[in-house]
Amino acid sequence: MHESIGFFMQATDQQVFSNIQSGDTASFEMLFKTHYNPLCRFALSFLKDPDDAEETVQAVFIGFWEKKKTIQVDTSLKSYLYRSVRNACLNEIKRQKVRKLHADSLQAEGEPQSQPSDHLAIRKELETKIQEALETLPEQCRLIFKMSRFEELKYQEIADQLQLSVKTVENQMGKALKLMRVQLKDYIPLITILIGRLLEP
């Protein structure tokens, strides 16, 4: 019985991984949402800082997506991700020690500290792409999308402010999400990781 369950899980993993390698963003989003929080807790046991733990896990998922066509997964996807996060945490601990030594040295010399962040660069690029995609939306679609996603208003609140029916708001939001996902199809996994529910229904 256990052997058949193990085979089923392995086959499922193989299918999910195959889908991801083919560029299936839905399979990647499912993998991310399934394992992100547990992996953050796992990373926190190494790094002790929640922000460092989240950034490390995010970097692992970004690397996984970017290298999806070349990486090899010999065990389960879960095992692969946990091993990757563990290695990334150990590397981050080493980097933090080096940064601290460097920061102490700079502080002693009275020089300003500089800590460039790959995450910041990626997020800035994403924000630019999102803004470009927004500009392609019809005016009402764009306004409703911004009010929903950036101002975090409920559909009823948007309807009241724009003097529209809730049904119209729902329809316009559905149209906006569909168009945005088409415009940003190459960036959806990174948006899911770094920004969250922006393109979710």
C-alpha positions as CSV (number, residue, x, y, z in Angstrom):
1,M,0.0,0.0,0.0
2,H,2.8,2.5,1.0
3,E,4.7,1.6,-2.2
4,S,1.7,2.5,-4.4
5,I,1.2,5.8,-2.6
6,G,4.9,6.6,-3.0
7,F,4.7,5.8,-6.7
8,F,1.6,8.0,-7.0
9,M,3.3,10.9,-5.3
10,Q,6.4,10.5,-7.4
11,A,4.3,10.3,-10.6
12,T,2.4,13.5,-9.5
13,D,5.7,15.3,-8.8
14,Q,7.0,14.3,-12.2
15,Q,3.9,15.6,-13.9
16,V,4.0,18.9,-12.0
17,F,7.7,19.3,-12.7
18,S,7.2,18.5,-16.4
19,N,4.4,21.1,-16.6
20,I,6.6,23.7,-14.9
21,Q,9.5,22.9,-17.4
22,S,7.0,23.5,-20.2
23,G,6.3,27.0,-18.8
24,D,3.0,26.2,-17.0
25,T,2.6,29.1,-14.6
26,A,-0.5,27.6,-12.9
27,S,1.6,24.5,-11.8
28,F,4.3,26.7,-10.5
29,E,1.9,28.9,-8.6
30,M,0.4,25.8,-7.0
31,L,3.8,24.5,-6.0
32,F,4.7,28.0,-4.6
33,K,1.5,28.3,-2.6
34,T,1.7,24.7,-1.2
35,H,5.3,25.0,0.1
36,Y,6.0,28.7,0.6
37,N,4.9,29.2,4.3
38,P,6.4,25.9,5.5
39,L,9.6,26.7,3.8
40,C,9.7,30.1,5.4
41,R,9.3,28.5,8.8
42,F,12.1,26.1,7.9
43,A,14.4,28.9,6.8
44,L,13.6,30.8,9.9
45,S,15.1,28.0,12.0
46,F,18.4,28.8,10.3
47,L,18.3,32.6,9.9
48,K,16.3,33.8,12.9
49,D,15.0,36.8,11.0
50,P,11.6,36.5,9.3
51,D,12.5,39.0,6.5
52,D,15.8,37.1,5.7
53,A,13.9,33.8,5.8
54,E,11.2,35.0,3.3
55,E,13.8,36.6,1.0
56,T,15.8,33.4,0.9
57,V,12.8,31.3,0.1
58,Q,11.7,33.7,-2.5
59,A,15.1,33.6,-4.1
60,V,15.0,29.8,-4.2
61,F,11.6,29.9,-6.0
62,I,12.8,32.6,-8.4
63,G,15.9,30.5,-9.2
64,F,13.8,27.4,-9.6
65,W,11.6,29.1,-12.2
66,E,14.5,30.8,-14.1
67,K,16.4,27.5,-14.3
68,K,13.4,25.2,-14.7
69,K,14.6,23.8,-18.1
70,T,18.1,22.9,-16.8
71,I,17.7,21.8,-13.2
72,Q,17.4,18.1,-12.3
73,V,15.1,16.8,-9.6
74,D,15.9,13.3,-8.6
75,T,13.8,13.1,-5.4
76,S,10.4,14.7,-4.7
77,L,9.9,18.4,-5.4
78,K,9.3,18.9,-1.7
79,S,12.7,17.4,-0.9
80,Y,14.4,19.4,-3.6
81,L,12.9,22.6,-2.3
82,Y,13.8,22.0,1.3
83,R,17.4,21.0,0.3
84,S,17.7,24.1,-1.8
85,V,16.4,26.4,1.0
86,R,18.8,24.7,3.5
87,N,21.7,25.3,1.2
88,A,20.6,28.9,0.5
89,C,20.3,29.6,4.2
90,L,23.8,28.3,4.9
91,N,25.1,30.5,2.1
92,E,23.2,33.4,3.5
93,I,24.7,32.9,6.9
94,K,28.1,33.0,5.4
95,R,27.3,36.1,3.4
96,Q,25.9,37.8,6.6
97,K,29.2,37.1,8.4
98,V,31.2,38.5,5.5
99,R,28.9,41.6,5.3
100,K,29.2,42.1,9.0
101,L,33.0,42.0,8.8
102,H,32.9,44.4,5.9
103,A,30.4,46.7,7.6
104,D,32.5,46.8,10.8
105,S,35.5,47.7,8.7
106,L,33.6,50.5,6.8
107,Q,32.2,51.8,10.1
108,A,35.7,51.9,11.6
109,E,36.8,53.9,8.5
110,G,33.8,56.2,8.6
111,E,32.5,55.1,5.1
112,P,28.8,54.8,4.3
113,Q,27.4,51.2,4.0
114,S,25.9,50.0,0.8
115,Q,23.8,46.9,0.4
116,P,22.5,46.3,-3.1
117,S,19.6,43.9,-3.3
118,D,18.7,41.6,-6.2
119,H,15.2,41.5,-4.9
120,L,14.9,45.3,-5.1
121,A,16.1,45.2,-8.7
122,I,13.7,42.4,-9.7
123,R,10.8,44.2,-7.9
124,K,11.6,47.5,-9.7
125,E,11.5,45.7,-13.1
126,L,8.2,44.0,-12.2
127,E,6.7,47.3,-11.2
128,T,7.7,48.8,-14.5
129,K,6.2,45.9,-16.4
130,I,3.0,46.1,-14.4
131,Q,2.7,49.8,-15.1
132,E,3.2,49.2,-18.8
133,A,0.5,46.5,-18.7
134,L,-1.9,48.8,-16.9
135,E,-1.5,51.4,-19.6
136,T,-2.9,48.8,-22.1
137,L,-6.2,48.5,-20.2
138,P,-9.4,50.4,-21.2
139,E,-9.8,53.4,-18.8
140,Q,-12.6,52.0,-16.7
141,C,-10.9,48.6,-16.4
142,R,-7.7,50.3,-15.3
143,L,-9.4,52.4,-12.7
144,I,-11.3,49.5,-11.2
145,F,-8.2,47.3,-11.2
146,K,-6.2,50.0,-9.3
147,M,-8.9,50.6,-6.8
148,S,-9.2,46.9,-6.1
149,R,-5.5,45.9,-6.0
150,F,-3.7,49.1,-5.0
151,E,-6.3,50.8,-2.8
152,E,-7.7,47.4,-1.6
153,L,-11.3,48.5,-1.9
154,K,-14.1,45.9,-2.0
155,Y,-16.2,45.6,-5.1
156,Q,-19.2,47.2,-3.3
157,E,-17.0,50.2,-2.3
158,I,-15.8,50.6,-5.8
159,A,-19.3,50.4,-7.2
160,D,-20.5,53.1,-4.7
161,Q,-17.6,55.4,-5.6
162,L,-18.0,55.0,-9.3
163,Q,-21.8,54.8,-9.2
164,L,-21.8,51.5,-11.0
165,S,-23.5,48.2,-10.2
166,V,-21.4,45.5,-8.4
167,K,-22.0,43.2,-11.3
168,T,-20.4,45.8,-13.7
169,V,-17.4,46.1,-11.3
170,E,-17.0,42.3,-11.2
171,N,-17.2,42.1,-15.0
172,Q,-14.7,44.9,-15.5
173,M,-12.3,43.4,-12.9
174,G,-12.5,40.0,-14.6
175,K,-11.7,41.6,-17.9
176,A,-8.8,43.5,-16.4
177,L,-7.3,40.4,-14.8
178,K,-7.6,38.5,-18.0
179,L,-5.8,41.2,-20.0
180,M,-3.2,41.7,-17.3
181,R,-2.4,38.0,-17.2
182,V,-1.9,38.0,-20.9
183,Q,0.3,41.1,-20.9
184,L,2.4,39.8,-17.9
185,K,2.4,36.0,-18.8
186,D,6.2,35.8,-18.7
187,Y,6.3,37.5,-15.2
188,I,3.4,35.8,-13.4
189,P,5.6,33.4,-11.3
190,L,7.7,36.3,-10.1
191,I,4.7,38.4,-9.4
192,T,3.2,35.6,-7.4
193,I,6.4,35.3,-5.4
194,L,7.2,39.0,-4.8
195,I,3.9,40.8,-5.0
196,G,1.2,38.3,-4.1
197,R,-2.4,38.3,-5.1
198,L,-2.2,41.1,-7.7
199,L,-3.4,38.9,-10.6
200,E,-5.5,36.5,-8.6
201,P,-9.3,36.5,-9.1
